[in-house]
Amino acid sequence: MADIVLAAGNNELNVQMIPVTAPPPAVATLYGKVTDSKTGVALSGVSVGLWSGTTLIASDLTDSNGNYQITSITPGTYSVVFSKENYVTVTK
């Protein structure tokens, strides 16, 4: 990379520019377990969607133990929508 030379009167300042790589943005993981509110039984196949306004950012389906995980979430404000046929949709 070329040096930059600043001159003022008889004084010169020699500055070398070195590129700096910004650190990656912080990320988070959202995880949990979905159960039936009456029986406490783990629910598989529940759709878990991470929304920013009207845009779906990421989603997962709960496994046979009711567990879900959404990774690499950047800082922001989101809604999480849980839905399954024959159940009331829950938004947090």
QUIVEN-V460436 format. One line per field, one symbol per residue. ss: DSSP state (A for helix, B for strand, O for the rest). phi: phi as a letter, one per 20 degrees, with the letter a starting at -180 (. if undefined). burial: b if it has 24 or more other C-alpha atoms within 12 Angstrom, else e. A space follows every 10 residues. Layout:
BEGIN
ss->???
phi->???
burial->???
END
This chain:
BEGIN
ss->OOBBBBBBOO BBBBBBOOOO OOOOOOBBBB BBBOBOOOOO OBOOOOBBBB BBOOBBBBBB BOOOOOBBBB BBBBOOOOBB BBBOOOOOOB BO
phi->.ffdddcbme eccdddedfd efffffcccd brcdcffeem ffdemefddd ddmddfeabb dfefdnecbc dleegrdcdd ddbbgmcffd dc
burial->eeeeeeeeee eeeeeeeeee eeeeeeeeeb eebbbeeeee eebbbbbbbb eeeeeeebbb bbeeebbbbb eeeeeeeeeb bbbeeeeeee ee
END
